[in-house]
Amino acid sequence: YDGTVKLWNIETGKEIRTLTGHTDDVYSVSFSPDGKYLAGKSYGESVKVWDVESGKEKITFSGYTGYVRSVSFTPDGKYLASGSNDGTVKLWNIETGKEISTLTGHRDDIREVNFSPDGKYLATVSYDDTVILWDIYNNKKKNSIFGCGVYFHSDGKYITVHNWDNQKIEVWELESVSIKNSFSICNSEYMLDDYFYYSEIYHTYFCGVNSKNTTACGSNSVSIISLPYSTVAVESTGTNFEASVYFG
């Protein structure tokens, strides 16, 4: 909450350096794929990019009418996408600092931005409960999907969409934008959209659930869905949205 970002050595637990420049709370950070740069977004209306090795600020991106919620580097690290609570997504050139384009189409805050592994597509997720796929090369919208979370598979062929409305996780073929498979997330009252992860190693989806149906899911639980499409475990954990995970 002091506007700084700290870098830590994972092995030693020691602080490496403190990155400064923001004047408001830092919301989250994101490394470039090569680890050379770190982007930090705050509740202020800007995104700062630092050189990780030197700790010096490289560039500041601004021009928003609201605070930035999410940023993502292209796989080659040359460009940055940033989504704001004004409903827009901006694309930036890291080297020149120039804005490439502004993408519009969402009706509410942007909560998440993610590039496909080849950098051809950008998926933007909004609180309007839609996922928009953008063709970055042609700077146009490819399609819009109902959902509140998205994950690109590493092979670049599929995306997984967290669909809050029908309580399902859906796997879509990227090029055709058609559903390949879908998985029900137990008989829950609500799925926790901020708790949706996919493990490439275990080929397993993790989805948080807040349910009033204690018989089906427990008061608060995490559904674990493992390929080939079967629920491995559902563990009730009280009221703190924590979970014990078991693989079997």
Disulfide bonds with the S-S distance in Angstrom:
Cys186-Cys217 1.90
